[in-house]
Amino acid sequence: MSGSEQHNCASNASTAIVQQHRSNRIRRLNDNFRRSFQGGKVLITSGVQGLGPVFVQEILLAVQQFEQFAPGNDPYEEHDFGAFSSGRQRLCWKIDYYDPSMQSGSRDPSNRIETARVLTVMLVSEY
């Protein structure tokens, strides 16, 4: 292997480590927010609200307890999306990342100071 090839391999490995560290941090921040609803805003769509306050409370608890993450619904391992059923309803939730002013996307979702998290709970039909 030439010196240039060795440098490229080392650079690629370093980039992968940095990306994994970033994903781990985002996952921790997302899990903490989702489980506690502290550190961001939670939005509930009109479709979910229309099913009544008891249903909304059950759904919010289901979101907080959600742990069914898999490569198909969590390809970057950041725990920013989930889908589940409650009775005959199919629901999902997602976390979006904004800058603190909520005017544009966050430059770095792994930085909790630079990121405003918004978790939206919706019926799948509203997605």
Backbone as JSON, one array per atom type, in Angstrom:
{
  "sequence": "MSGSEQHNCASNASTAIVQQHRSNRIRRLNDNFRRSFQGGKVLITSGVQGLGPVFVQEILLAVQQFEQFAPGNDPYEEHDFGAFSSGRQRLCWKIDYYDPSMQSGSRDPSNRIETARVLTVMLVSEY",
  "N": [[0.85, -1.16, 0.0], [0.6, 2.16, -0.88], [1.94, 5.29, 0.4], [0.05, 7.31, 0.1], [-2.31, 5.84, -0.15], [-2.39, 4.66, 2.39], [-2.72, 6.94, 3.95], [-5.27, 7.76, 3.06], [-6.84, 5.59, 3.96], [-6.5, 5.83, 6.75], [-7.62, 8.35, 7.1], [-10.29, 7.89, 6.31], [-11.07, 6.06, 8.28], [-10.85, 7.66, 10.54], [-12.81, 9.6, 9.98], [-15.1, 7.98, 10.07], [-15.11, 7.26, 12.78], [-15.52, 9.75, 13.99], [-18.07, 10.35, 12.95], [-19.55, 8.26, 14.08], [-19.31, 8.89, 16.8], [-20.71, 11.31, 16.8], [-23.29, 10.45, 16.0], [-23.87, 8.83, 18.22], [-24.02, 10.76, 20.25], [-26.19, 12.34, 19.34], [-28.19, 10.38, 19.46], [-28.29, 9.89, 22.26], [-29.14, 12.45, 23.17], [-31.62, 12.61, 21.83], [-32.97, 10.36, 22.92], [-33.07, 11.08, 25.66], [-34.66, 13.41, 25.5], [-37.04, 12.38, 24.28], [-37.89, 10.5, 26.18], [-38.41, 12.05, 28.44], [-39.59, 14.41, 27.63], [-38.38, 16.79, 28.06], [-36.34, 19.54, 27.22], [-37.02, 20.33, 24.68], [-39.65, 20.8, 22.24], [-42.94, 19.42, 22.12], [-45.16, 18.37, 19.74], [-48.5, 17.7, 18.83], [-50.48, 16.37, 16.4], [-53.56, 17.49, 14.81], [-55.13, 15.34, 14.06], [-54.43, 13.3, 15.89], [-55.07, 14.6, 18.29], [-57.81, 14.8, 17.94], [-58.76, 12.33, 18.64], [-59.19, 12.27, 21.28], [-58.55, 13.16, 24.79], [-57.76, 11.08, 26.56], [-56.77, 9.12, 24.85], [-54.64, 10.6, 23.74], [-52.96, 10.89, 25.99], [-52.28, 8.19, 26.41], [-50.88, 7.67, 24.04], [-48.74, 9.48, 24.2], [-47.36, 8.37, 26.36], [-46.69, 5.91, 25.19], [-44.9, 6.81, 23.23], [-42.82, 7.81, 24.83], [-41.94, 5.42, 25.95], [-41.09, 3.97, 23.81], [-39.03, 1.64, 22.16], [-38.42, 0.16, 19.94], [-36.35, 0.2, 17.92], [-34.74, -0.25, 14.82], [-32.7, -1.21, 11.98], [-34.34, -0.67, 9.73], [-36.09, 1.4, 10.52], [-34.46, 3.16, 11.71], [-31.94, 4.01, 10.43], [-29.59, 5.51, 10.82], [-29.07, 5.23, 13.43], [-29.95, 7.11, 15.34], [-32.24, 7.4, 16.78], [-34.52, 8.96, 16.03], [-37.04, 8.63, 14.98], [-40.11, 6.83, 15.08], [-42.57, 4.24, 14.76], [-45.78, 2.9, 15.48], [-48.59, 0.94, 16.65], [-51.78, 1.64, 18.05], [-54.52, 0.31, 19.33], [-56.77, 0.44, 16.71], [-55.42, 2.34, 15.37], [-52.69, 3.6, 13.49], [-49.66, 5.02, 14.23], [-47.04, 7.53, 14.25], [-43.95, 9.06, 15.22], [-41.62, 11.75, 15.12], [-38.44, 13.34, 15.34], [-37.33, 16.54, 14.79], [-34.75, 18.89, 13.93], [-33.87, 22.12, 14.77], [-32.46, 25.44, 14.43], [-31.69, 27.53, 17.31], [-33.43, 29.75, 17.11], [-35.53, 28.76, 15.75], [-35.85, 29.18, 13.05], [-34.51, 27.98, 10.98], [-32.93, 24.9, 9.91], [-30.96, 22.99, 12.27], [-27.46, 23.44, 12.55], [-25.85, 21.6, 13.75], [-27.0, 18.89, 15.07], [-25.96, 17.35, 17.13], [-25.16, 19.04, 19.06], [-26.5, 20.28, 21.83], [-26.91, 22.9, 22.64], [-26.94, 24.43, 20.35], [-29.18, 23.51, 19.11], [-32.64, 23.19, 18.7], [-34.97, 20.92, 19.6], [-37.76, 19.27, 18.17], [-40.43, 17.25, 18.68], [-42.76, 15.51, 16.93], [-45.93, 14.07, 17.07], [-48.01, 11.94, 15.27], [-50.75, 10.69, 13.26], [-50.22, 8.01, 11.02], [-51.43, 8.43, 8.59], [-51.35, 11.17, 8.4], [-48.8, 11.85, 7.8]],
  "CA": [[0.0, 0.0, 0.0], [1.41, 3.38, -0.97], [1.74, 6.26, 1.48], [-1.2, 8.01, -0.17], [-3.4, 4.91, 0.17], [-2.42, 4.53, 3.83], [-3.3, 8.18, 4.47], [-6.71, 7.72, 2.77], [-7.45, 4.63, 4.87], [-6.51, 6.43, 8.08], [-8.58, 9.45, 7.06], [-11.62, 7.3, 6.27], [-11.33, 5.48, 9.6], [-11.04, 8.79, 11.45], [-14.12, 10.17, 9.66], [-16.1, 7.04, 10.56], [-15.13, 7.37, 14.24], [-16.15, 11.04, 14.31], [-19.49, 10.22, 12.64], [-20.15, 7.37, 15.09], [-19.4, 9.67, 18.04], [-21.78, 12.29, 16.57], [-24.55, 9.7, 16.05], [-24.08, 8.42, 19.61], [-24.44, 11.95, 21.0], [-27.55, 12.66, 18.89], [-29.07, 9.35, 20.01], [-28.47, 10.16, 23.7], [-29.97, 13.64, 23.3], [-32.97, 12.26, 21.4], [-33.57, 9.46, 23.91], [-33.38, 11.86, 26.86], [-35.8, 14.27, 25.18], [-38.23, 11.57, 24.04], [-38.32, 9.83, 27.42], [-38.79, 13.01, 29.47], [-40.19, 15.59, 27.0], [-37.63, 17.96, 28.54], [-35.27, 19.92, 26.3], [-37.54, 20.56, 23.35], [-41.09, 20.98, 22.14], [-43.7, 18.26, 21.66], [-46.34, 18.76, 18.99], [-49.45, 16.63, 18.57], [-51.3, 16.79, 15.27], [-55.0, 17.57, 15.05], [-55.69, 14.0, 13.93], [-54.23, 12.6, 17.16], [-55.87, 15.31, 19.3], [-59.21, 14.51, 17.69], [-59.12, 11.02, 19.2], [-59.53, 12.48, 22.68], [-57.45, 13.36, 25.75], [-57.28, 9.81, 27.12], [-55.95, 8.54, 23.79], [-53.41, 11.39, 23.65], [-52.1, 10.51, 27.12], [-51.77, 6.84, 26.14], [-49.92, 7.77, 22.95], [-47.52, 10.13, 24.7], [-46.64, 7.36, 27.16], [-46.12, 4.95, 24.24], [-43.73, 7.45, 22.61], [-41.76, 7.85, 25.83], [-41.47, 4.06, 26.21], [-40.74, 3.33, 22.54], [-37.67, 1.11, 22.07], [-38.35, -0.77, 18.81], [-35.48, 0.75, 16.88], [-34.13, -1.26, 13.96], [-32.13, -0.57, 10.79], [-35.37, -0.2, 8.81], [-36.7, 2.66, 10.96], [-33.43, 3.96, 12.38], [-30.72, 3.65, 9.71], [-28.41, 6.24, 11.32], [-29.01, 4.92, 14.86], [-30.1, 8.36, 16.09], [-33.5, 7.32, 17.51], [-35.27, 10.17, 15.7], [-38.3, 8.26, 14.37], [-40.7, 5.58, 15.5], [-43.94, 3.97, 14.32], [-46.39, 1.88, 16.31], [-50.04, 0.88, 16.59], [-52.55, 1.7, 19.28], [-55.85, -0.07, 18.88], [-56.84, 0.38, 15.25], [-54.7, 3.48, 14.82], [-51.25, 3.49, 13.21], [-49.08, 6.32, 14.55], [-45.58, 7.68, 14.2], [-43.38, 10.27, 15.8], [-40.31, 12.07, 14.57], [-37.75, 14.47, 15.95], [-36.67, 17.45, 13.85], [-33.72, 19.71, 14.56], [-33.87, 23.51, 14.31], [-31.56, 26.35, 15.15], [-32.41, 28.01, 18.5], [-34.49, 30.71, 16.77], [-36.56, 27.97, 15.05], [-36.0, 29.76, 11.72], [-33.91, 27.08, 9.99], [-32.42, 23.66, 10.48], [-29.76, 23.04, 13.1], [-26.18, 23.13, 11.9], [-25.22, 20.46, 14.42], [-27.93, 18.27, 16.02], [-25.26, 16.73, 18.27], [-24.88, 20.11, 20.01], [-27.8, 20.62, 22.41], [-27.03, 24.36, 22.78], [-27.22, 24.97, 19.03], [-30.28, 22.77, 18.51], [-33.97, 23.1, 19.31], [-35.6, 19.68, 19.17], [-39.22, 19.26, 18.09], [-40.95, 15.91, 18.49], [-44.13, 15.56, 16.43], [-46.67, 12.8, 17.12], [-49.05, 12.04, 14.25], [-51.27, 9.49, 12.63], [-49.45, 7.72, 9.81], [-52.14, 9.04, 7.47], [-51.04, 12.6, 8.36], [-47.37, 12.03, 7.48]],
  "C": [[0.9, 1.23, 0.0], [1.1, 4.3, 0.21], [0.42, 7.0, 1.32], [-2.4, 7.12, 0.19], [-3.54, 4.73, 1.69], [-3.07, 5.76, 4.46], [-4.81, 8.19, 4.25], [-7.44, 6.75, 3.7], [-7.57, 5.2, 6.28], [-7.53, 7.56, 8.15], [-10.01, 8.94, 7.07], [-12.0, 6.72, 7.62], [-11.61, 6.58, 10.62], [-12.41, 9.44, 11.23], [-15.23, 9.28, 10.19], [-16.23, 7.12, 12.08], [-15.83, 8.65, 14.67], [-17.66, 10.94, 14.07], [-20.19, 9.33, 13.66], [-20.31, 8.11, 16.41], [-20.56, 10.67, 17.95], [-23.14, 11.59, 16.66], [-24.87, 9.25, 17.48], [-24.6, 9.59, 20.45], [-25.87, 12.34, 20.62], [-28.54, 11.66, 19.48], [-29.33, 9.6, 21.5], [-29.38, 11.37, 23.93], [-31.42, 13.35, 22.92], [-33.67, 11.37, 22.41], [-33.96, 10.23, 25.18], [-34.6, 12.75, 26.64], [-37.08, 13.45, 25.04], [-38.76, 10.96, 25.33], [-38.87, 10.81, 28.46], [-39.63, 14.18, 28.95], [-39.6, 16.88, 27.56], [-36.53, 18.27, 27.54], [-35.73, 20.11, 24.87], [-39.04, 20.8, 23.4], [-41.73, 19.7, 21.62], [-44.96, 18.79, 20.98], [-47.2, 17.53, 18.72], [-50.37, 17.12, 17.46], [-52.79, 16.8, 15.63], [-55.66, 16.21, 14.93], [-55.57, 13.21, 15.21], [-55.08, 13.27, 18.24], [-57.35, 14.99, 19.16], [-59.68, 13.17, 18.25], [-59.34, 11.08, 20.71], [-58.35, 12.52, 23.62], [-56.9, 12.07, 26.35], [-56.36, 9.13, 26.11], [-54.61, 9.27, 23.68], [-52.46, 11.01, 24.77], [-51.49, 9.13, 26.91], [-50.68, 6.88, 25.07], [-48.63, 8.42, 23.42], [-46.7, 9.17, 25.55], [-45.98, 6.33, 26.25], [-44.88, 5.52, 23.56], [-42.57, 7.45, 23.6], [-41.15, 6.47, 26.07], [-41.0, 3.34, 24.95], [-39.27, 2.89, 22.53], [-37.48, 0.19, 20.87], [-37.55, -0.19, 17.65], [-34.79, -0.38, 16.14], [-33.57, -0.55, 12.73], [-33.18, -0.03, 9.81], [-36.01, 1.11, 9.21], [-35.69, 3.59, 11.62], [-32.06, 3.72, 11.73], [-29.45, 4.34, 10.21], [-28.22, 6.06, 12.82], [-29.07, 6.17, 15.73], [-31.41, 8.42, 16.87], [-34.35, 8.58, 17.3], [-36.62, 9.89, 15.04], [-38.8, 6.94, 14.96], [-42.12, 5.45, 14.98], [-44.48, 2.82, 15.16], [-47.91, 1.93, 16.12], [-50.61, 1.02, 17.99], [-54.01, 1.45, 18.9], [-55.85, -0.23, 17.37], [-56.06, 1.5, 14.57], [-53.21, 3.16, 14.61], [-50.68, 4.89, 13.38], [-47.58, 6.32, 14.31], [-45.2, 8.98, 14.89], [-42.04, 10.5, 15.14], [-39.75, 13.27, 15.3], [-37.06, 15.24, 14.83], [-35.75, 18.37, 14.63], [-33.72, 21.11, 13.94], [-32.78, 24.29, 15.02], [-32.36, 26.93, 16.33], [-33.53, 29.0, 18.2], [-35.67, 30.04, 16.07], [-36.84, 28.52, 13.64], [-35.43, 28.86, 10.62], [-33.41, 25.83, 10.7], [-31.17, 23.87, 11.32], [-28.52, 22.72, 12.29], [-25.55, 21.88, 12.49], [-26.16, 19.86, 15.46], [-27.26, 17.58, 17.2], [-24.93, 17.76, 19.35], [-26.22, 20.61, 20.57], [-28.0, 22.13, 22.54], [-27.42, 24.99, 21.44], [-28.47, 24.38, 18.39], [-31.54, 22.84, 19.36], [-34.63, 21.85, 18.74], [-37.12, 19.81, 19.2], [-39.65, 17.83, 17.78], [-42.42, 16.05, 18.08], [-44.74, 14.17, 16.46], [-47.85, 12.94, 16.17], [-49.6, 10.68, 13.89], [-50.45, 9.26, 11.37], [-50.11, 8.38, 8.6], [-51.88, 10.55, 7.35], [-49.61, 12.87, 7.92], [-47.17, 12.55, 6.08]]
}
